[in-house]
């Protein structure tokens, strides 16, 4: 579309340019330009009796040339830059969800989690979605090969191919990472948010939810302002110290092997910094990964 507009505008400028100089050579400043309409909204209505002064013609030529230059810039190779393909990993309460939201907004990538992809595949009744539905209906865990099928199918849809993608917390195991690679899916950057376990436990154990609004508070870092709200807050049953430590152990058992699959593109980030500081490090990491591609 841009190429067509460039061609149209270039032809128009050439027409005006030729008309002007052909008349100038004959000693006349009179220009006869045919009626011309295009998608830029530029329309010239001229007849043999209408004259354009030299200054007016050059002024119009200058404006048209400026617009042509702008279109060339918008059609530059930079606009065809390859979209980002990112995997992000982090333990529960590492701040991964916050950074995913920022990455999605800042880079326009499609944010994907396995839960969302499974639900979408089931709702769309794709082939792998139907298989996943059978396991879910029977109360069984969806096996890795089915999950990989759902992920690979989703990553090859037009929006992911055009905008790029952000895989949130997947793959979780070495087997999943190997299976994903076998489908031909590869990432440009693997981001790992590193936060000490004692801080993760503190973050999780202090979380409370307002059952009326769904808003999440933290009794130390972001407590409610109202005593009324404070009185109705509840704690998730799996947000106890004992259960958090079990979840963290499971995470560590798997994440090291996953990191080993992406060693050449992995960037470890200190997830204990301020949100904006982590976001700055994410930006630097993505630029570094893109330069290496």
N, C-alpha and C positions, 0 to 999 in steps of 0.2 A: 504493500500500500504506500509506504513512504517512497519507494523507488519510483512508483507511478507518479506521485505528486511532484517529485523532483524533476522527472522528465517533462511533465506538463508545464511546470513553471519555467524550466530552462528553455523550452520551445517558445513560450510567450516572450521571454526576455530577448531571445534571438530575433523574433519577429519584429519587436519594437526597435531593437538595435539596428537591424538591417534597414528598416524603413527610414529611420532617422538619418543614417549616413548616406543612403542613396539619394535622399532629397537634399542633404547638405552639400553633396558634391555638385549638384546642379544649381547651387546658389540659392536654394529655397529652404526655408525652415518648416515648410508645410509637410505634415506627415499623414499618410493615409494608412490606418491600421484596421484590419478587419475586426468584426465583432468577435470577442473571445470570452468565453465563460468557462470557469473551472471550479474545482472543489475548494479552492482557497477563498472563494468569494470575490475574485478579481474579475471585473467585467469592464470591457472597453467598448463604448458606443461611439464610433467615429464615422464620419462620412467625408466626402471630398471637400466639403465647404468648411469643415472644422479645422482649426489650426492649433498646434501645440507649440508654445514658446520653448526655446532651447532649455531654459532653466526648469520649466515644469517637467519636460521630458527627462532631463537628467535626475531631477528629484524623484520621479516615479521609478526610474531605473535603479536608483540607489536603494529605495525601499524594497524593491523586488529582489535585488541582489542580497540584501540583508536577510530577507526571509529565506532565500535559497541557502544561504550560509547556515542559518539556524537548522534547517532540515538536514543538511549534511552532517551537522553535529549530532542531531538526534539519531541519525542512521549510522553513526560511527561504530567501530568494532566493540567499543565499551558496552554498548547496549546489548550486544550478543554474548556477553560474558557468561560462562558456564555457571549454572546455579549451584548453590552449596548443597552438599550431601553430608549431613552431620549425625554422629551418634554421641549421645551424652549419657554419662553414668554417674551415679552418686548414691550413697546410702540413704535410708529414710531420714528425713529432716536435714538433709545436706544443703537444701536451698535449690535443688534441681528444678522444681516446678516453677519457681520464680524466674530462674535464668531461661528456662524454656519459653516462657511468655515473652521475655525481653528479646530473645533471639528471633522468635516468630515475628514480632512487631518490627524489629530493626532490619531484618533481612528478607522478610516476605516468604520464608520457607513454610512448608506444610508441616505442622506439628502432629506427630503420630505416636500413639501409645498402643500396645498390643490389645488392651481392653477395648479401646475405641474401634480399632480395626476389626476385631472379631465381631463386635456388635454391628458394625456397618456391613460386613460381609454377610452376616446372617440376615439382616434386614433387606439387603439387595438380592438375596437368594442366589449368590454366585455358587459355583460348583464346590469350592472349598468351604464356603459359608454353610452350605447344606450339610457337609460332613461335620463341621464344627458344631452345628446345631444338634446333631444326633448325640454327640458326647455330652453337650451341655444339658440336654433334656434328660439324659440318664444319670446326671449328677457326677459324671466322670471328668477328670482333667483332660483338657484338649491336648493331645500329644504334639511333640515338637514338629513332626513333619507336616501336620495340618497347620500349625501356627506359622511355620516358614512359608507355606503355600499362601496363606492369607497376607503375610507381610510382602512377599515378592509380588503378588498380584497388585497390592495397593501401591507399591513404589513404582509400578509401571503404568499407572493411570496418568492421564494428560496433565493434571495439576501438579503432580510431583515431578514429572519430566520437565515441565516448563518453569516451575518456581523453585524446585529443589525441595529437600525434605530434612526433617529433624526427627530421628528415632529416639524416643524418650525411654531410657532404661531397657533397651533391647539391642542386642541379645544379652540374656542374663547368664548363660552358661557357655562353656567351650563348645559343647555339641551344637548349640544353636548358632554360635558364631561360624563354625565350620559349615554347617548346613546352609546358612545364609550366603556364605561365600560361594558355595557350590552352585547357587542359582545365578551367579554372575553379578550379584549386588555388591557394590563396593562403596566405601565412604571416603571423603576427602580428609575428615578430621574426627578424631575420637577425643572428646572432652571428658575428663574425670575430675569431679569435685571432691577434694580431699578434706575431710573434717575429722578431728580426733573423736574416738568413740565416747569419751566422757562428756564432750560437748553435745554430741548427738543425743545421748541419753537425757541430758538436761533439757534439750529442746523438746524432745518428745514427751517426757513425763510432765512437763509444765503446761502442755497444751490443754485447752478447754474449748468446748463448743457451746454456743448459744442455741438451744433447740428451737427457739422462736424465729431467729433470723438466719441461722446457719453460719454465722460469722465465727471465725476461730480466733481465740485470744491465747496469750501466754502469760501465766501468772507472774513471771519475772520480767520478761522483755516487752510485753504489750498487754498489760492488764486492763480490764474495763474501767471506765470512768465512773460508772454508776454502781451503787451497792445493790440496786434492784437487779441489774444484769448479772452482777457477780453471784448473786444468790441462786440464780437459775442455771448457771453453767454446769455442764456435765463433762466427764472424762470418758474417752473411748475405752472399752474394755481391754484393748490390746496396747494401750499407751502406758502400761505399767513398766517399771524398770526391768523386771524379770523377763517379760515378753519382748521388750525392746532389745535386750541383750541377745536373746535367741535369734531374733530377726537379723541383727547385725552379724552374728556369727555365720548365719546362712549366706548373708551378702558377701562377707569376706571369703568364704569357702569357694565361691564361684567367680568373684570379680577379678581375682589375680590371673586366673586362666584366661578370662575374656580379654583382659589388658594385654596378655601375651600375644593375642591374635592381631592386635592393632598397634604394636610397638613402634612401627615406623611413622604412624600418623597420630600417636597419642600425645596429648598435652595435659599434664596434671596441674590443677589450679587450687589455690588455697581457698577453700570454701568458707573459711572463718572470717574473711574480710567483710567489709560493708558491701551491700548489694551492688552499689554503683562501681565499687572497686573491682568486684568479681566480673561485672559486665565489661569493664575496660580490658581486663585480662582475657576475657572471651574474645573480644574484638581483635586483640593482638594475635591470639592463637589462630583465629580463622584466617587472618591475613597471612600469617606465616604458612599455614597449611596450603592456602591457595597459591602462594608463590612457589611452593615446592611441587605442585602438580604439573 
